[in-house]
Amino acid sequence: MAALLKLEEPVDFAAADGLPVELVFGLLSPENAGVTHLHALAAISRLVRDERTHEALMEAGGEEALYALLANATDRDAA
């Protein structure tokens, strides 16, 4: 199970790049998931490192738009 939160106000978590956090991803996986959760984290990392995807996520108008962006991006990543 995964969750994406788009914060109304950025939060300073003292990130290495010095930028405040605007998107928060949460990932829950069963104890016996093995490395599956690591693959999911890697996929999320690739998504948000892509400047176009990051911009689109930040400009998305609501949860349906966010879901569509993530679904399209993960389909593209799997190809």
BELKANOR-V622376 format. One record per pair of residues at least 12 apart in sequence whose C-alpha atoms are under 6 Angstrom apart, sorted by sequence separation. I is the first residue (numbers start at 1). J is the second residue. D is the distance in Angstrom with one decimal. If there is no record, write none. Layout:
i & j & d
I & J & D
I & J & D
//
This chain:
i & j & d
10 & 22 & 4.7
7 & 22 & 5.3
6 & 23 & 4.8
5 & 23 & 5.7
5 & 24 & 5.0
4 & 24 & 5.7
4 & 25 & 4.6
3 & 25 & 5.6
3 & 26 & 4.9
2 & 26 & 5.5
2 & 27 & 4.4
1 & 27 & 5.9
1 & 28 & 5.2
//
